[in-house]
Structure formats: C-alpha cells, structure tokens
C-alpha cells in the first residue's frame, strides 16, 4: 500500500517542477527580473521536494508526520503563488 506521505511528496515535487518550468519560460519571454526571482522560488520548492524524497527513501529519519503537514501546505502555497503572481 502506498503511504499518503509518498503521494504528497511526489505531488509537491512534480507541481514545483512544473511551476519552475512555467516560470523559466515566462522569464525567457519577458526578461523580467521579478519573474526570475519567482522561478527561483519555485525551483527551491522543487529542491526541497527532492531532498525530502531522498531522506524518505534512505529511511534514516522518520519525518512522516511532518511530511503530511508540510506537503499539504506546500501544495496550497504553490497554487496560491501561481494564482496570484503569474495569472494577472
């Protein structure tokens, strides 16, 4: 059975990667410095997801309760970030 932590962490990583790609495309089209910072913020979320994935599969640290809360909030934050900044 797939743990909810794995699903949430995968969703955060994929969503962050998609938003990073969208942000980079926007920066290339507009050459706007503010969009570059936004794309970098999305990239940081993606890196966070990768690090948490590595820790989860190494099994050395049991952070599963943190994943549930962190993953849920990160998805909401990323959606709000996208909705209020790139969709004007």
PDB file of N, CA, C and O in Angstrom:
ATOM      1  N   UNK A   1       0.838  -1.184   0.000  1.00  0.00           N
ATOM      2  CA  UNK A   1       0.000   0.000   0.000  1.00  0.00           C
ATOM      3  C   UNK A   1       0.885   1.249   0.000  1.00  0.00           C
ATOM      4  O   UNK A   1       1.908   1.294   0.683  1.00  0.00           O
ATOM      5  N   UNK A   2       0.484   2.252  -0.765  1.00  0.00           N
ATOM      6  CA  UNK A   2       1.237   3.495  -0.874  1.00  0.00           C
ATOM      7  C   UNK A   2       0.857   4.415   0.274  1.00  0.00           C
ATOM      8  O   UNK A   2      -0.322   4.677   0.512  1.00  0.00           O
ATOM      9  N   UNK A   3       1.869   4.900   0.981  1.00  0.00           N
ATOM     10  CA  UNK A   3       1.636   5.802   2.095  1.00  0.00           C
ATOM     11  C   UNK A   3       1.272   7.180   1.562  1.00  0.00           C
ATOM     12  O   UNK A   3       1.767   7.606   0.519  1.00  0.00           O
ATOM     13  N   UNK A   4       0.407   7.867   2.288  1.00  0.00           N
ATOM     14  CA  UNK A   4      -0.036   9.197   1.888  1.00  0.00           C
ATOM     15  C   UNK A   4       1.146  10.166   1.830  1.00  0.00           C
ATOM     16  O   UNK A   4       1.126  11.114   1.046  1.00  0.00           O
ATOM     17  N   UNK A   5       2.165   9.941   2.643  1.00  0.00           N
ATOM     18  CA  UNK A   5       3.343  10.800   2.627  1.00  0.00           C
ATOM     19  C   UNK A   5       4.052  10.744   1.284  1.00  0.00           C
ATOM     20  O   UNK A   5       4.496  11.770   0.769  1.00  0.00           O
ATOM     21  N   UNK A   6       4.158   9.545   0.714  1.00  0.00           N
ATOM     22  CA  UNK A   6       4.812   9.388  -0.585  1.00  0.00           C
ATOM     23  C   UNK A   6       4.036  10.114  -1.683  1.00  0.00           C
ATOM     24  O   UNK A   6       4.629  10.754  -2.551  1.00  0.00           O
ATOM     25  N   UNK A   7       2.718  10.013  -1.639  1.00  0.00           N
ATOM     26  CA  UNK A   7       1.876  10.651  -2.653  1.00  0.00           C
ATOM     27  C   UNK A   7       1.981  12.168  -2.545  1.00  0.00           C
ATOM     28  O   UNK A   7       2.129  12.848  -3.561  1.00  0.00           O
ATOM     29  N   UNK A   8       1.907  12.711  -1.326  1.00  0.00           N
ATOM     30  CA  UNK A   8       2.000  14.158  -1.143  1.00  0.00           C
ATOM     31  C   UNK A   8       3.367  14.692  -1.545  1.00  0.00           C
ATOM     32  O   UNK A   8       3.459  15.743  -2.179  1.00  0.00           O
ATOM     33  N   UNK A   9       4.410  13.993  -1.191  1.00  0.00           N
ATOM     34  CA  UNK A   9       5.755  14.432  -1.545  1.00  0.00           C
ATOM     35  C   UNK A   9       5.963  14.396  -3.056  1.00  0.00           C
ATOM     36  O   UNK A   9       6.573  15.307  -3.615  1.00  0.00           O
ATOM     37  N   UNK A  10       5.474  13.378  -3.707  1.00  0.00           N
ATOM     38  CA  UNK A  10       5.570  13.305  -5.168  1.00  0.00           C
ATOM     39  C   UNK A  10       4.762  14.424  -5.816  1.00  0.00           C
ATOM     40  O   UNK A  10       5.215  15.025  -6.790  1.00  0.00           O
ATOM     41  N   UNK A  11       3.577  14.710  -5.294  1.00  0.00           N
ATOM     42  CA  UNK A  11       2.741  15.784  -5.845  1.00  0.00           C
ATOM     43  C   UNK A  11       3.429  17.138  -5.701  1.00  0.00           C
ATOM     44  O   UNK A  11       3.408  17.945  -6.630  1.00  0.00           O
ATOM     45  N   UNK A  12       4.030  17.390  -4.556  1.00  0.00           N
ATOM     46  CA  UNK A  12       4.749  18.655  -4.341  1.00  0.00           C
ATOM     47  C   UNK A  12       5.916  18.775  -5.312  1.00  0.00           C
ATOM     48  O   UNK A  12       6.111  19.829  -5.916  1.00  0.00           O
ATOM     49  N   UNK A  13       6.683  17.723  -5.465  1.00  0.00           N
ATOM     50  CA  UNK A  13       7.851  17.769  -6.355  1.00  0.00           C
ATOM     51  C   UNK A  13       7.452  17.989  -7.806  1.00  0.00           C
ATOM     52  O   UNK A  13       8.056  18.809  -8.497  1.00  0.00           O
ATOM     53  N   UNK A  14       6.450  17.271  -8.270  1.00  0.00           N
ATOM     54  CA  UNK A  14       6.004  17.401  -9.660  1.00  0.00           C
ATOM     55  C   UNK A  14       5.393  18.780  -9.899  1.00  0.00           C
ATOM     56  O   UNK A  14       5.659  19.411 -10.923  1.00  0.00           O
ATOM     57  N   UNK A  15       4.580  19.246  -8.959  1.00  0.00           N
ATOM     58  CA  UNK A  15       3.946  20.555  -9.085  1.00  0.00           C
ATOM     59  C   UNK A  15       5.009  21.663  -9.079  1.00  0.00           C
ATOM     60  O   UNK A  15       4.927  22.602  -9.870  1.00  0.00           O
ATOM     61  N   UNK A  16       5.992  21.557  -8.201  1.00  0.00           N
ATOM     62  CA  UNK A  16       7.067  22.554  -8.142  1.00  0.00           C
ATOM     63  C   UNK A  16       7.897  22.551  -9.420  1.00  0.00           C
ATOM     64  O   UNK A  16       8.282  23.610  -9.914  1.00  0.00           O
ATOM     65  N   UNK A  17       8.173  21.369  -9.955  1.00  0.00           N
ATOM     66  CA  UNK A  17       8.930  21.285 -11.202  1.00  0.00           C
ATOM     67  C   UNK A  17       8.147  21.922 -12.349  1.00  0.00           C
ATOM     68  O   UNK A  17       8.712  22.668 -13.149  1.00  0.00           O
ATOM     69  N   UNK A  18       6.860  21.632 -12.430  1.00  0.00           N
ATOM     70  CA  UNK A  18       6.024  22.218 -13.486  1.00  0.00           C
ATOM     71  C   UNK A  18       6.002  23.745 -13.381  1.00  0.00           C
ATOM     72  O   UNK A  18       6.118  24.441 -14.391  1.00  0.00           O
ATOM     73  N   UNK A  19       5.854  24.262 -12.167  1.00  0.00           N
ATOM     74  CA  UNK A  19       5.832  25.712 -11.980  1.00  0.00           C
ATOM     75  C   UNK A  19       7.196  26.338 -12.251  1.00  0.00           C
ATOM     76  O   UNK A  19       7.273  27.473 -12.722  1.00  0.00           O
ATOM     77  N   UNK A  20       8.257  25.621 -11.962  1.00  0.00           N
ATOM     78  CA  UNK A  20       9.596  26.118 -12.285  1.00  0.00           C
ATOM     79  C   UNK A  20       9.761  26.245 -13.794  1.00  0.00           C
ATOM     80  O   UNK A  20      10.281  27.249 -14.282  1.00  0.00           O
ATOM     81  N   UNK A  21       9.327  25.243 -14.526  1.00  0.00           N
ATOM     82  CA  UNK A  21       9.420  25.282 -15.991  1.00  0.00           C
ATOM     83  C   UNK A  21       8.580  26.431 -16.547  1.00  0.00           C
ATOM     84  O   UNK A  21       9.041  27.164 -17.423  1.00  0.00           O
ATOM     85  N   UNK A  22       7.354  26.598 -16.047  1.00  0.00           N
ATOM     86  CA  UNK A  22       6.500  27.700 -16.483  1.00  0.00           C
ATOM     87  C   UNK A  22       7.168  29.041 -16.177  1.00  0.00           C
ATOM     88  O   UNK A  22       7.143  29.950 -17.007  1.00  0.00           O
ATOM     89  N   UNK A  23       7.762  29.167 -14.995  1.00  0.00           N
ATOM     90  CA  UNK A  23       8.446  30.402 -14.614  1.00  0.00           C
ATOM     91  C   UNK A  23       9.640  30.703 -15.495  1.00  0.00           C
ATOM     92  O   UNK A  23       9.857  31.853 -15.877  1.00  0.00           O
ATOM     93  N   UNK A  24      10.420  29.680 -15.820  1.00  0.00           N
ATOM     94  CA  UNK A  24      11.590  29.880 -16.677  1.00  0.00           C
ATOM     95  C   UNK A  24      11.150  30.287 -18.086  1.00  0.00           C
ATOM     96  O   UNK A  24      11.768  31.156 -18.701  1.00  0.00           O
ATOM     97  N   UNK A  25      10.104  29.672 -18.591  1.00  0.00           N
ATOM     98  CA  UNK A  25       9.582  30.061 -19.904  1.00  0.00           C
ATOM     99  C   UNK A  25       9.116  31.517 -19.878  1.00  0.00           C
ATOM    100  O   UNK A  25       9.362  32.265 -20.824  1.00  0.00           O
ATOM    101  N   UNK A  26       8.447  31.915 -18.805  1.00  0.00           N
ATOM    102  CA  UNK A  26       7.992  33.309 -18.676  1.00  0.00           C
ATOM    103  C   UNK A  26       9.171  34.278 -18.621  1.00  0.00           C
ATOM    104  O   UNK A  26       9.120  35.357 -19.210  1.00  0.00           O
ATOM    105  N   UNK A  27      10.228  33.893 -17.917  1.00  0.00           N
ATOM    106  CA  UNK A  27      11.412  34.753 -17.835  1.00  0.00           C
ATOM    107  C   UNK A  27      12.057  34.898 -19.212  1.00  0.00           C
ATOM    108  O   UNK A  27      12.462  35.996 -19.592  1.00  0.00           O
ATOM    109  N   UNK A  28      12.154  33.815 -19.951  1.00  0.00           N
ATOM    110  CA  UNK A  28      12.767  33.868 -21.280  1.00  0.00           C
ATOM    111  C   UNK A  28      11.965  34.738 -22.237  1.00  0.00           C
ATOM    112  O   UNK A  28      12.535  35.390 -23.111  1.00  0.00           O
ATOM    113  N   UNK A  29      10.650  34.751 -22.077  1.00  0.00           N
ATOM    114  CA  UNK A  29       9.807  35.555 -22.967  1.00  0.00           C
ATOM    115  C   UNK A  29       9.809  37.029 -22.594  1.00  0.00           C
ATOM    116  O   UNK A  29       9.821  37.886 -23.477  1.00  0.00           O
ATOM    117  N   UNK A  30       9.798  37.336 -21.312  1.00  0.00           N
ATOM    118  CA  UNK A  30       9.628  38.731 -20.884  1.00  0.00           C
ATOM    119  C   UNK A  30      10.910  39.408 -20.434  1.00  0.00           C
ATOM    120  O   UNK A  30      10.988  40.636 -20.445  1.00  0.00           O
ATOM    121  N   UNK A  31      11.907  38.648 -20.042  1.00  0.00           N
ATOM    122  CA  UNK A  31      13.158  39.188 -19.495  1.00  0.00           C
ATOM    123  C   UNK A  31      12.912  40.043 -18.250  1.00  0.00           C
ATOM    124  O   UNK A  31      13.632  41.008 -17.996  1.00  0.00           O
ATOM    125  N   UNK A  32      11.884  39.675 -17.478  1.00  0.00           N
ATOM    126  CA  UNK A  32      11.525  40.407 -16.263  1.00  0.00           C
ATOM    127  C   UNK A  32      12.273  39.810 -15.070  1.00  0.00           C
ATOM    128  O   UNK A  32      12.212  38.605 -14.827  1.00  0.00           O
ATOM    129  N   UNK A  33      12.979  40.670 -14.328  1.00  0.00           N
ATOM    130  CA  UNK A  33      13.776  40.220 -13.187  1.00  0.00           C
ATOM    131  C   UNK A  33      12.886  39.646 -12.085  1.00  0.00           C
ATOM    132  O   UNK A  33      13.266  38.680 -11.423  1.00  0.00           O
ATOM    133  N   UNK A  34      11.712  40.231 -11.887  1.00  0.00           N
ATOM    134  CA  UNK A  34      10.812  39.735 -10.844  1.00  0.00           C
ATOM    135  C   UNK A  34      10.369  38.302 -11.131  1.00  0.00           C
ATOM    136  O   UNK A  34      10.229  37.495 -10.211  1.00  0.00           O
ATOM    137  N   UNK A  35      10.150  37.992 -12.391  1.00  0.00           N
ATOM    138  CA  UNK A  35       9.792  36.619 -12.744  1.00  0.00           C
ATOM    139  C   UNK A  35      10.958  35.665 -12.529  1.00  0.00           C
ATOM    140  O   UNK A  35      10.748  34.484 -12.251  1.00  0.00           O
ATOM    141  N   UNK A  36      12.171  36.159 -12.653  1.00  0.00           N
ATOM    142  CA  UNK A  36      13.337  35.304 -12.384  1.00  0.00           C
ATOM    143  C   UNK A  36      13.388  34.910 -10.912  1.00  0.00           C
ATOM    144  O   UNK A  36      13.716  33.772 -10.576  1.00  0.00           O
ATOM    145  N   UNK A  37      13.061  35.862 -10.034  1.00  0.00           N
ATOM    146  CA  UNK A  37      13.012  35.521  -8.609  1.00  0.00           C
ATOM    147  C   UNK A  37      11.895  34.534  -8.313  1.00  0.00           C
ATOM    148  O   UNK A  37      12.048  33.636  -7.484  1.00  0.00           O
ATOM    149  N   UNK A  38      10.779  34.706  -8.993  1.00  0.00           N
ATOM    150  CA  UNK A  38       9.666  33.781  -8.811  1.00  0.00           C
ATOM    151  C   UNK A  38      10.026  32.379  -9.289  1.00  0.00           C
ATOM    152  O   UNK A  38       9.723  31.397  -8.611  1.00  0.00           O
ATOM    153  N   UNK A  39      10.667  32.276 -10.444  1.00  0.00           N
ATOM    154  CA  UNK A  39      11.101  30.977 -10.950  1.00  0.00           C
ATOM    155  C   UNK A  39      12.106  30.332  -9.997  1.00  0.00           C
ATOM    156  O   UNK A  39      12.095  29.117  -9.802  1.00  0.00           O
ATOM    157  N   UNK A  40      12.969  31.148  -9.411  1.00  0.00           N
ATOM    158  CA  UNK A  40      13.936  30.620  -8.441  1.00  0.00           C
ATOM    159  C   UNK A  40      13.228  30.102  -7.192  1.00  0.00           C
ATOM    160  O   UNK A  40      13.631  29.088  -6.623  1.00  0.00           O
ATOM    161  N   UNK A  41      12.170  30.801  -6.765  1.00  0.00           N
ATOM    162  CA  UNK A  41      11.413  30.337  -5.600  1.00  0.00           C
ATOM    163  C   UNK A  41      10.765  28.987  -5.883  1.00  0.00           C
ATOM    164  O   UNK A  41      10.771  28.100  -5.029  1.00  0.00           O
ATOM    165  N   UNK A  42      10.205  28.832  -7.084  1.00  0.00           N
ATOM    166  CA  UNK A  42       9.625  27.539  -7.449  1.00  0.00           C
ATOM    167  C   UNK A  42      10.699  26.456  -7.501  1.00  0.00           C
ATOM    168  O   UNK A  42      10.452  25.315  -7.112  1.00  0.00           O
ATOM    169  N   UNK A  43      11.884  26.811  -7.976  1.00  0.00           N
ATOM    170  CA  UNK A  43      12.978  25.847  -8.039  1.00  0.00           C
ATOM    171  C   UNK A  43      13.395  25.401  -6.637  1.00  0.00           C
ATOM    172  O   UNK A  43      13.759  24.243  -6.431  1.00  0.00           O
ATOM    173  N   UNK A  44      13.340  26.326  -5.676  1.00  0.00           N
ATOM    174  CA  UNK A  44      13.677  25.969  -4.292  1.00  0.00           C
ATOM    175  C   UNK A  44      12.666  24.962  -3.748  1.00  0.00           C
ATOM    176  O   UNK A  44      13.036  24.021  -3.047  1.00  0.00           O
ATOM    177  N   UNK A  45      11.402  25.162  -4.070  1.00  0.00           N
ATOM    178  CA  UNK A  45      10.390  24.183  -3.655  1.00  0.00           C
ATOM    179  C   UNK A  45      10.681  22.816  -4.269  1.00  0.00           C
ATOM    180  O   UNK A  45      10.511  21.789  -3.613  1.00  0.00           O
ATOM    181  N   UNK A  46      11.117  22.804  -5.518  1.00  0.00           N
ATOM    182  CA  UNK A  46      11.450  21.544  -6.174  1.00  0.00           C
ATOM    183  C   UNK A  46      12.635  20.867  -5.499  1.00  0.00           C
ATOM    184  O   UNK A  46      12.620  19.657  -5.274  1.00  0.00           O
ATOM    185  N   UNK A  47      13.649  21.640  -5.182  1.00  0.00           N
ATOM    186  CA  UNK A  47      14.826  21.087  -4.498  1.00  0.00           C
ATOM    187  C   UNK A  47      14.428  20.540  -3.124  1.00  0.00           C
ATOM    188  O   UNK A  47      14.914  19.489  -2.707  1.00  0.00           O
ATOM    189  N   UNK A  48      13.548  21.252  -2.427  1.00  0.00           N
ATOM    190  CA  UNK A  48      13.065  20.766  -1.132  1.00  0.00           C
ATOM    191  C   UNK A  48      12.382  19.411  -1.291  1.00  0.00           C
ATOM    192  O   UNK A  48      12.587  18.510  -0.478  1.00  0.00           O
ATOM    193  N   UNK A  49      11.586  19.272  -2.318  1.00  0.00           N
ATOM    194  CA  UNK A  49      10.932  18.001  -2.578  1.00  0.00           C
ATOM    195  C   UNK A  49      11.913  16.884  -2.862  1.00  0.00           C
ATOM    196  O   UNK A  49      11.733  15.757  -2.401  1.00  0.00           O
ATOM    197  N   UNK A  50      12.962  17.199  -3.626  1.00  0.00           N
ATOM    198  CA  UNK A  50      13.978  16.188  -3.915  1.00  0.00           C
ATOM    199  C   UNK A  50      14.717  15.758  -2.653  1.00  0.00           C
ATOM    200  O   UNK A  50      14.959  14.570  -2.439  1.00  0.00           O
ATOM    201  N   UNK A  51      15.070  16.728  -1.826  1.00  0.00           N
ATOM    202  CA  UNK A  51      15.793  16.410  -0.586  1.00  0.00           C
ATOM    203  C   UNK A  51      14.923  15.549   0.329  1.00  0.00           C
ATOM    204  O   UNK A  51      15.392  14.564   0.899  1.00  0.00           O
ATOM    205  N   UNK A  52      13.660  15.928   0.463  1.00  0.00           N
ATOM    206  CA  UNK A  52      12.757  15.136   1.303  1.00  0.00           C
ATOM    207  C   UNK A  52      12.557  13.736   0.740  1.00  0.00           C
ATOM    208  O   UNK A  52      12.434  12.774   1.498  1.00  0.00           O
ATOM    209  N   UNK A  53      12.523  13.615  -0.576  1.00  0.00           N
ATOM    210  CA  UNK A  53      12.395  12.297  -1.196  1.00  0.00           C
ATOM    211  C   UNK A  53      13.604  11.430  -0.882  1.00  0.00           C
ATOM    212  O   UNK A  53      13.469  10.253  -0.545  1.00  0.00           O
ATOM    213  N   UNK A  54      14.773  12.016  -0.994  1.00  0.00           N
ATOM    214  CA  UNK A  54      15.994  11.263  -0.696  1.00  0.00           C
ATOM    215  C   UNK A  54      15.995  10.807   0.763  1.00  0.00           C
ATOM    216  O   UNK A  54      16.325   9.659   1.061  1.00  0.00           O
ATOM    217  N   UNK A  55      15.623  11.713   1.668  1.00  0.00           N
ATOM    218  CA  UNK A  55      15.574  11.339   3.088  1.00  0.00           C
ATOM    219  C   UNK A  55      14.536  10.253   3.349  1.00  0.00           C
ATOM    220  O   UNK A  55      14.753   9.360   4.167  1.00  0.00           O
ATOM    221  N   UNK A  56      13.420  10.336   2.657  1.00  0.00           N
ATOM    222  CA  UNK A  56      12.368   9.341   2.851  1.00  0.00           C
ATOM    223  C   UNK A  56      12.821   7.963   2.412  1.00  0.00           C
ATOM    224  O   UNK A  56      12.569   6.979   3.106  1.00  0.00           O
ATOM    225  N   UNK A  57      13.481   7.878   1.277  1.00  0.00           N
ATOM    226  CA  UNK A  57      13.888   6.576   0.769  1.00  0.00           C
ATOM    227  C   UNK A  57      15.157   6.049   1.414  1.00  0.00           C
ATOM    228  O   UNK A  57      15.436   4.853   1.337  1.00  0.00           O
ATOM    229  N   UNK A  58      15.933   6.924   2.049  1.00  0.00           N
ATOM    230  CA  UNK A  58      17.086   6.442   2.811  1.00  0.00           C
ATOM    231  C   UNK A  58      16.620   5.766   4.096  1.00  0.00           C
ATOM    232  O   UNK A  58      17.272   4.853   4.603  1.00  0.00           O
ATOM    233  N   UNK A  59      15.505   6.217   4.606  1.00  0.00           N
ATOM    234  CA  UNK A  59      14.943   5.600   5.789  1.00  0.00           C
ATOM    235  C   UNK A  59      15.654   5.927   7.080  1.00  0.00           C
ATOM    236  O   UNK A  59      15.359   5.322   8.110  1.00  0.00           O
ATOM    237  N   UNK A  60      16.581   6.862   7.057  1.00  0.00           N
ATOM    238  CA  UNK A  60      17.346   7.154   8.259  1.00  0.00           C
ATOM    239  C   UNK A  60      16.601   8.069   9.229  1.00  0.00           C
ATOM    240  O   UNK A  60      16.865   8.047  10.431  1.00  0.00           O
ATOM    241  N   UNK A  61      15.678   8.867   8.713  1.00  0.00           N
ATOM    242  CA  UNK A  61      14.954   9.814   9.555  1.00  0.00           C
ATOM    243  C   UNK A  61      13.465   9.584   9.374  1.00  0.00           C
ATOM    244  O   UNK A  61      12.987   9.484   8.244  1.00  0.00           O
ATOM    245  N   UNK A  62      12.728   9.500  10.470  1.00  0.00           N
ATOM    246  CA  UNK A  62      11.284   9.299  10.390  1.00  0.00           C
ATOM    247  C   UNK A  62      10.573  10.638  10.559  1.00  0.00           C
ATOM    248  O   UNK A  62      10.310  11.083  11.677  1.00  0.00           O
ATOM    249  N   UNK A  63      10.271  11.260   9.447  1.00  0.00           N
ATOM    250  CA  UNK A  63       9.614  12.565   9.448  1.00  0.00           C
ATOM    251  C   UNK A  63       8.202  12.488   8.863  1.00  0.00           C
ATOM    252  O   UNK A  63       7.685  13.493   8.375  1.00  0.00           O
ATOM    253  N   UNK A  64       7.587  11.337   8.905  1.00  0.00           N
ATOM    254  CA  UNK A  64       6.298  11.156   8.237  1.00  0.00           C
ATOM    255  C   UNK A  64       5.211  12.104   8.719  1.00  0.00           C
ATOM    256  O   UNK A  64       4.462  12.619   7.889  1.00  0.00           O
ATOM    257  N   UNK A  65       5.085  12.360  10.007  1.00  0.00           N
ATOM    258  CA  UNK A  65       4.064  13.353  10.396  1.00  0.00           C
ATOM    259  C   UNK A  65       4.346  14.742   9.815  1.00  0.00           C
ATOM    260  O   UNK A  65       3.416  15.473   9.475  1.00  0.00           O
ATOM    261  N   UNK A  66       5.612  15.102   9.701  1.00  0.00           N
ATOM    262  CA  UNK A  66       5.972  16.386   9.113  1.00  0.00           C
ATOM    263  C   UNK A  66       5.635  16.432   7.630  1.00  0.00           C
ATOM    264  O   UNK A  66       5.204  17.470   7.126  1.00  0.00           O
ATOM    265  N   UNK A  67       5.825  15.327   6.927  1.00  0.00           N
ATOM    266  CA  UNK A  67       5.513  15.272   5.501  1.00  0.00           C
ATOM    267  C   UNK A  67       4.042  15.554   5.237  1.00  0.00           C
ATOM    268  O   UNK A  67       3.702  16.256   4.285  1.00  0.00           O
ATOM    269  N   UNK A  68       3.188  15.020   6.061  1.00  0.00           N
ATOM    270  CA  UNK A  68       1.752  15.197   5.866  1.00  0.00           C
ATOM    271  C   UNK A  68       1.375  16.672   5.926  1.00  0.00           C
ATOM    272  O   UNK A  68       0.685  17.173   5.039  1.00  0.00           O
ATOM    273  N   UNK A  69       1.816  17.356   6.947  1.00  0.00           N
ATOM    274  CA  UNK A  69       1.502  18.773   7.106  1.00  0.00           C
ATOM    275  C   UNK A  69       2.258  19.612   6.080  1.00  0.00           C
ATOM    276  O   UNK A  69       1.668  20.469   5.422  1.00  0.00           O
ATOM    277  N   UNK A  70       3.552  19.372   5.943  1.00  0.00           N
ATOM    278  CA  UNK A  70       4.376  20.150   5.031  1.00  0.00           C
ATOM    279  C   UNK A  70       3.927  19.985   3.583  1.00  0.00           C
ATOM    280  O   UNK A  70       3.848  20.961   2.837  1.00  0.00           O
ATOM    281  N   UNK A  71       3.641  18.775   3.197  1.00  0.00           N
ATOM    282  CA  UNK A  71       3.209  18.519   1.825  1.00  0.00           C
ATOM    283  C   UNK A  71       1.890  19.172   1.491  1.00  0.00           C
ATOM    284  O   UNK A  71       1.731  19.754   0.418  1.00  0.00           O
ATOM    285  N   UNK A  72       0.959  19.081   2.390  1.00  0.00           N
ATOM    286  CA  UNK A  72      -0.346  19.708   2.160  1.00  0.00           C
ATOM    287  C   UNK A  72      -0.222  21.223   2.054  1.00  0.00           C
ATOM    288  O   UNK A  72      -0.804  21.837   1.161  1.00  0.00           O
ATOM    289  N   UNK A  73       0.528  21.815   2.955  1.00  0.00           N
ATOM    290  CA  UNK A  73       0.696  23.271   2.931  1.00  0.00           C
ATOM    291  C   UNK A  73       1.510  23.736   1.728  1.00  0.00           C
ATOM    292  O   UNK A  73       1.219  24.787   1.157  1.00  0.00           O
ATOM    293  N   UNK A  74       2.515  22.977   1.339  1.00  0.00           N
ATOM    294  CA  UNK A  74       3.315  23.363   0.178  1.00  0.00           C
ATOM    295  C   UNK A  74       2.481  23.368  -1.103  1.00  0.00           C
ATOM    296  O   UNK A  74       2.652  24.251  -1.943  1.00  0.00           O
ATOM    297  N   UNK A  75       1.594  22.409  -1.260  1.00  0.00           N
ATOM    298  CA  UNK A  75       0.735  22.390  -2.445  1.00  0.00           C
ATOM    299  C   UNK A  75      -0.169  23.619  -2.462  1.00  0.00           C
ATOM    300  O   UNK A  75      -0.367  24.234  -3.510  1.00  0.00           O
ATOM    301  N   UNK A  76      -0.710  23.971  -1.319  1.00  0.00           N
ATOM    302  CA  UNK A  76      -1.565  25.163  -1.245  1.00  0.00           C
ATOM    303  C   UNK A  76      -0.749  26.426  -1.526  1.00  0.00           C
ATOM    304  O   UNK A  76      -1.191  27.300  -2.271  1.00  0.00           O
ATOM    305  N   UNK A  77       0.432  26.520  -0.935  1.00  0.00           N
ATOM    306  CA  UNK A  77       1.287  27.698  -1.138  1.00  0.00           C
ATOM    307  C   UNK A  77       1.683  27.835  -2.605  1.00  0.00           C
ATOM    308  O   UNK A  77       1.628  28.931  -3.162  1.00  0.00           O
ATOM    309  N   UNK A  78       2.080  26.734  -3.232  1.00  0.00           N
ATOM    310  CA  UNK A  78       2.471  26.791  -4.638  1.00  0.00           C
ATOM    311  C   UNK A  78       1.304  27.199  -5.533  1.00  0.00           C
ATOM    312  O   UNK A  78       1.479  27.973  -6.474  1.00  0.00           O
ATOM    313  N   UNK A  79       0.134  26.686  -5.244  1.00  0.00           N
ATOM    314  CA  UNK A  79      -1.044  27.052  -6.034  1.00  0.00           C
ATOM    315  C   UNK A  79      -1.365  28.539  -5.869  1.00  0.00           C
ATOM    316  O   UNK A  79      -1.701  29.215  -6.841  1.00  0.00           O
ATOM    317  N   UNK A  80      -1.262  29.042  -4.651  1.00  0.00           N
ATOM    318  CA  UNK A  80      -1.516  30.472  -4.426  1.00  0.00           C
ATOM    319  C   UNK A  80      -0.441  31.336  -5.068  1.00  0.00           C
ATOM    320  O   UNK A  80      -0.740  32.382  -5.645  1.00  0.00           O
ATOM    321  N   UNK A  81       0.806  30.901  -4.968  1.00  0.00           N
ATOM    322  CA  UNK A  81       1.913  31.611  -5.604  1.00  0.00           C
ATOM    323  C   UNK A  81       1.650  31.756  -7.106  1.00  0.00           C
ATOM    324  O   UNK A  81       1.791  32.840  -7.674  1.00  0.00           O
ATOM    325  N   UNK A  82       1.275  30.667  -7.721  1.00  0.00           N
ATOM    326  CA  UNK A  82       0.993  30.678  -9.156  1.00  0.00           C
ATOM    327  C   UNK A  82      -0.221  31.547  -9.462  1.00  0.00           C
ATOM    328  O   UNK A  82      -0.185  32.357 -10.389  1.00  0.00           O
ATOM    329  N   UNK A  83      -1.269  31.389  -8.709  1.00  0.00           N
ATOM    330  CA  UNK A  83      -2.506  32.095  -8.986  1.00  0.00           C
ATOM    331  C   UNK A  83      -2.389  33.600  -8.843  1.00  0.00           C
ATOM    332  O   UNK A  83      -3.003  34.341  -9.610  1.00  0.00           O
ATOM    333  N   UNK A  84      -1.624  34.059  -7.889  1.00  0.00           N
ATOM    334  CA  UNK A  84      -1.551  35.499  -7.630  1.00  0.00           C
ATOM    335  C   UNK A  84      -0.379  36.205  -8.303  1.00  0.00           C
ATOM    336  O   UNK A  84      -0.328  37.435  -8.311  1.00  0.00           O
ATOM    337  N   UNK A  85       0.567  35.448  -8.869  1.00  0.00           N
ATOM    338  CA  UNK A  85       1.709  36.119  -9.471  1.00  0.00           C
ATOM    339  C   UNK A  85       1.786  35.943 -10.979  1.00  0.00           C
ATOM    340  O   UNK A  85       2.013  36.917 -11.696  1.00  0.00           O
ATOM    341  N   UNK A  86       1.606  34.746 -11.469  1.00  0.00           N
ATOM    342  CA  UNK A  86       1.740  34.515 -12.906  1.00  0.00           C
ATOM    343  C   UNK A  86       0.423  34.718 -13.649  1.00  0.00           C
ATOM    344  O   UNK A  86       0.435  34.944 -14.859  1.00  0.00           O
ATOM    345  N   UNK A  87      -0.691  34.645 -12.968  1.00  0.00           N
ATOM    346  CA  UNK A  87      -2.006  34.830 -13.585  1.00  0.00           C
ATOM    347  C   UNK A  87      -2.573  36.177 -13.220  1.00  0.00           C
ATOM    348  O   UNK A  87      -3.432  36.256 -12.342  1.00  0.00           O
ATOM    349  N   UNK A  88      -2.137  37.219 -13.846  1.00  0.00           N
ATOM    350  CA  UNK A  88      -2.596  38.568 -13.501  1.00  0.00           C
ATOM    351  C   UNK A  88      -3.876  38.897 -14.199  1.00  0.00           C
ATOM    352  O   UNK A  88      -4.410  39.993 -14.027  1.00  0.00           O
TER     353      UNK A  88
END
